[in-house]
Amino acid sequence: MQDVPPTPPGEDGAGVTRLTQRGLARGEQLLAQATALFLQHGYAGVSVDEIVKTVGGSKTNVYRQFGGKEGLFMAVIQALCSDFLQGFRQLEVQQMPLSDGLRLLGLTLLRQLVDERHVAFQRLVIAESGRFPALSQTWFVAGPQQTRLFVARFLAVRQGLDAAQAGQCLQAATLFHDMLVFNPVHLALLGQGPDAPALERHVKAVVQLFVSGWRPAAEVLQPPSSTSQGTP
């Protein structure tokens, strides 16, 4: 009969770690410290020893709760995505007119995305996506896709659909989201983030275009005059 190794302390028979309240608190402290260090120095510039130095304890806590440095890094990415979208998700827009609701959603989202901390986070994701193939997918699912789904649910309600039918509005929500965030966020990444009045103008223009559709200027629609055609 093959010997069965004893169950390690703190784990049940299935190998699932049982964490005490103290252990959970330590895990939150590790996550907070790792977040600050990763945002400042990147993945390669931070060691597990540095992370536990301020929090206390040992590296065992990192490996027990997160599976190591890489697992901790992915937990940081997921936690930051959730944190950045918290205020956005709490918006009460379902009863607002379409344009008003989209303006509120757009301003709230952009103010968060061009914030200095989020810009540092975005740079971190871009810098480390080559090292971690799953990172970009984790970020996309927990970040932009959640925003698009929230907008889609709002559009569904305004179209008289049930919120569960939001999938029918996802393409429109994606177009709105991408028009809204691409230019301001990329400018912020380049250190040229727009100021508050510029953000408001941008959101207003995007909402107007999305709701009303683009129309060329009136003079473009006018037929050319006889003079312009060279007719005497």
C-alpha positions as CSV (number, residue, x, y, z in Angstrom):
1,M,0.0,0.0,0.0
2,Q,1.4,3.4,-1.0
3,D,2.0,5.8,1.8
4,V,-0.2,8.9,1.8
5,P,1.7,12.1,2.7
6,P,0.3,13.9,5.7
7,T,-2.0,16.9,5.1
8,P,0.1,20.1,5.4
9,P,-0.9,22.4,8.2
10,G,-3.6,24.8,7.2
11,E,-4.9,22.7,4.3
12,D,-7.9,20.3,4.2
13,G,-7.8,16.8,2.6
14,A,-8.4,18.3,-0.9
15,G,-5.4,20.5,-0.7
16,V,-7.4,23.7,-0.3
17,T,-5.9,26.2,2.0
18,R,-7.9,27.2,5.1
19,L,-7.2,30.8,5.9
20,T,-7.8,32.3,9.3
21,Q,-9.1,35.9,9.6
22,R,-5.5,36.9,10.4
23,G,-4.4,35.1,7.2
24,L,-7.0,36.9,5.1
25,A,-6.0,40.2,6.5
26,R,-2.4,39.5,5.8
27,G,-3.4,38.6,2.2
28,E,-5.1,41.9,1.8
29,Q,-2.0,43.7,3.1
30,L,0.2,41.7,0.7
31,L,-2.1,42.6,-2.2
32,A,-2.0,46.3,-1.3
33,Q,1.8,46.4,-0.9
34,A,2.3,44.4,-4.2
35,T,-0.1,46.8,-6.0
36,A,1.9,49.9,-5.0
37,L,5.3,48.3,-5.9
38,F,4.2,46.8,-9.2
39,L,2.7,50.1,-10.3
40,Q,5.9,51.9,-9.4
41,H,8.6,49.5,-10.5
42,G,6.9,47.0,-12.9
43,Y,6.9,43.2,-12.5
44,A,10.6,42.6,-12.9
45,G,11.6,45.4,-10.6
46,V,9.8,43.9,-7.6
47,S,10.8,40.8,-5.6
48,V,8.7,38.7,-3.2
49,D,11.1,39.7,-0.4
50,E,10.3,43.4,-1.0
51,I,6.6,42.7,-0.9
52,V,6.7,40.9,2.4
53,K,9.2,43.2,4.0
54,T,6.7,45.9,4.9
55,V,3.8,43.6,5.5
56,G,5.7,41.2,7.7
57,G,5.5,37.4,7.8
58,S,7.3,35.2,5.3
59,K,7.3,34.4,1.6
60,T,5.3,31.3,2.5
61,N,2.2,33.5,2.8
62,V,2.6,34.7,-0.8
63,Y,2.9,31.1,-2.1
64,R,0.1,29.8,0.1
65,Q,-2.4,32.4,-0.9
66,F,-1.4,33.4,-4.4
67,G,0.8,30.6,-5.7
68,G,3.8,32.8,-6.0
69,K,4.8,36.1,-7.5
70,E,3.0,35.6,-10.8
71,G,-0.2,34.6,-9.1
72,L,0.0,37.7,-6.9
73,F,0.6,39.9,-9.9
74,M,-2.5,38.5,-11.7
75,A,-4.5,39.1,-8.5
76,V,-3.3,42.7,-8.5
77,I,-4.5,43.2,-12.1
78,Q,-7.9,41.8,-11.3
79,A,-8.3,43.8,-8.1
80,L,-7.2,47.0,-9.9
81,C,-9.8,46.5,-12.6
82,S,-12.5,46.0,-10.1
83,D,-11.4,49.0,-8.1
84,F,-11.3,51.3,-11.1
85,L,-14.8,50.4,-12.2
86,Q,-16.4,50.5,-8.8
87,G,-17.7,54.1,-9.1
88,F,-18.8,53.5,-12.7
89,R,-20.8,50.4,-11.8
90,Q,-22.6,52.3,-9.0
91,L,-24.1,54.9,-11.3
92,E,-27.8,55.1,-11.4
93,V,-28.6,55.8,-15.0
94,Q,-31.3,53.4,-16.0
95,Q,-34.1,55.9,-15.7
96,M,-32.2,58.8,-17.4
97,P,-32.7,59.9,-21.0
98,L,-30.4,58.3,-23.4
99,S,-28.1,61.3,-24.0
100,D,-27.9,62.3,-20.4
101,G,-27.2,58.8,-19.3
102,L,-24.4,58.3,-21.9
103,R,-22.8,61.7,-20.9
104,L,-22.8,60.7,-17.2
105,L,-21.3,57.2,-18.1
106,G,-18.8,58.7,-20.4
107,L,-17.5,61.4,-18.1
108,T,-17.4,59.1,-15.1
109,L,-15.4,56.5,-17.0
110,L,-13.0,58.9,-18.7
111,R,-12.2,60.8,-15.5
112,Q,-11.2,57.4,-14.0
113,L,-9.2,56.2,-17.0
114,V,-7.1,59.3,-17.3
115,D,-6.3,59.4,-13.6
116,E,-2.6,59.1,-12.9
117,R,-3.0,55.8,-11.0
118,H,-5.0,54.2,-13.8
119,V,-2.5,55.5,-16.4
120,A,0.3,53.8,-14.4
121,F,-1.8,50.6,-14.4
122,Q,-2.4,50.7,-18.1
123,R,1.3,51.1,-18.8
124,L,2.0,48.1,-16.5
125,V,-0.4,46.0,-18.5
126,I,1.1,47.0,-21.8
127,A,4.6,46.4,-20.6
128,E,4.0,43.0,-19.1
129,S,1.5,41.5,-21.6
130,G,4.4,39.9,-23.6
131,R,5.7,38.2,-20.5
132,F,2.3,36.9,-19.4
133,P,0.1,35.8,-22.4
134,A,-2.9,35.5,-20.1
135,L,-2.5,39.0,-18.8
136,S,-4.2,40.9,-21.6
137,Q,-7.2,38.6,-21.6
138,T,-7.5,39.0,-17.8
139,W,-7.4,42.7,-18.2
140,F,-9.8,42.8,-21.1
141,V,-12.4,40.6,-19.4
142,A,-12.2,42.4,-16.1
143,G,-11.9,45.9,-17.5
144,P,-13.1,47.1,-20.9
145,Q,-15.5,44.2,-21.5
146,Q,-17.3,45.0,-18.2
147,T,-17.6,48.6,-19.2
148,R,-19.1,47.7,-22.5
149,L,-21.6,45.3,-20.9
150,F,-22.7,48.0,-18.5
151,V,-23.3,50.4,-21.3
152,A,-25.1,47.7,-23.3
153,R,-27.5,47.1,-20.4
154,F,-28.3,50.8,-20.3
155,L,-28.9,50.9,-24.0
156,A,-31.1,47.8,-23.8
157,V,-33.3,49.4,-21.1
158,R,-33.6,52.6,-23.2
159,Q,-34.6,50.4,-26.2
160,G,-37.4,48.8,-24.1
161,L,-35.5,45.5,-23.8
162,D,-34.9,43.5,-20.7
163,A,-31.5,43.9,-19.2
164,A,-30.9,40.2,-19.9
165,Q,-31.1,41.1,-23.6
166,A,-28.1,43.4,-23.4
167,G,-26.2,41.2,-25.7
168,Q,-28.3,42.6,-28.6
169,C,-26.8,46.1,-27.8
170,L,-23.2,45.0,-27.2
171,Q,-21.9,45.9,-30.6
172,A,-23.3,49.5,-30.3
173,A,-21.9,49.7,-26.7
174,T,-18.5,48.6,-28.0
175,L,-18.5,51.3,-30.7
176,F,-19.5,54.0,-28.1
177,H,-16.9,52.8,-25.7
178,D,-14.1,52.8,-28.2
179,M,-15.0,56.2,-29.6
180,L,-15.0,57.5,-26.1
181,V,-11.8,56.1,-24.6
182,F,-9.3,55.7,-27.4
183,N,-7.9,59.2,-27.9
184,P,-8.1,60.5,-24.4
185,V,-6.5,57.4,-22.9
186,H,-3.7,57.2,-25.5
187,L,-2.9,60.9,-24.9
188,A,-2.7,60.3,-21.2
189,L,-0.4,57.3,-21.8
190,L,1.9,59.7,-23.7
191,G,1.8,62.2,-20.9
192,Q,-0.5,64.6,-22.7
193,G,-3.7,63.8,-20.8
194,P,-6.7,66.1,-21.6
195,D,-7.9,68.6,-18.9
196,A,-11.4,68.6,-17.5
197,P,-13.0,71.0,-20.1
198,A,-11.4,69.0,-22.9
199,L,-12.9,65.7,-21.5
200,E,-16.3,67.3,-21.3
201,R,-16.1,68.5,-24.9
202,H,-15.0,65.1,-26.1
203,V,-17.8,63.3,-24.2
204,K,-20.4,65.7,-25.6
205,A,-19.2,65.2,-29.2
206,V,-19.1,61.4,-28.8
207,V,-22.6,61.2,-27.4
208,Q,-24.0,63.6,-30.0
209,L,-22.4,61.5,-32.8
210,F,-23.5,58.2,-31.3
211,V,-27.1,59.3,-30.7
212,S,-27.8,61.4,-33.8
213,G,-25.4,59.9,-36.3
214,W,-22.8,61.9,-38.3
215,R,-24.1,64.3,-40.9
216,P,-21.9,66.3,-43.3
217,A,-22.0,70.1,-43.1
218,A,-24.9,71.6,-45.1
219,E,-22.6,73.3,-47.6
220,V,-21.1,70.0,-48.5
221,L,-24.6,68.8,-49.6
222,Q,-25.3,71.7,-51.8
223,P,-24.8,71.1,-55.6
224,P,-21.9,73.0,-57.1
225,S,-22.8,76.4,-58.5
226,S,-22.6,77.1,-62.2
227,T,-19.6,79.4,-61.6
228,S,-17.7,76.6,-59.9
229,Q,-18.4,74.4,-62.9
230,G,-16.9,76.9,-65.3
231,T,-20.3,77.9,-66.8
232,P,-20.4,81.5,-67.9
